[in-house]
């Protein structure tokens, strides 16, 4: 169930309970984390003050590294809330 357009999420970012589950569960959680990463990227961009962190050749890579770091460590919890609704067996 990978969703086109979402960033790639490493399996190591998934909770242990999901890593030991089915491939569909892993895909659903990766989709939830991918959505969370896109949202965090937008939020981080809005939070940064105008200046050196938002302009120049290193602005986008710095912002991407920050959000990727957050997602690699499990995100901020949004994915965990989205995950149940993305599972195939969810009613």
Secondary structure, 3 states (H helix, E strand, C coil): CCCCCCCCCCHHHCCHHHHCCCHHHHHHHHHHHHHHHHHHHHHHHHHCCCCCCCCCCCHHHHHHHHHHHHHHCCCCCHHHHHHHHHCCCCC
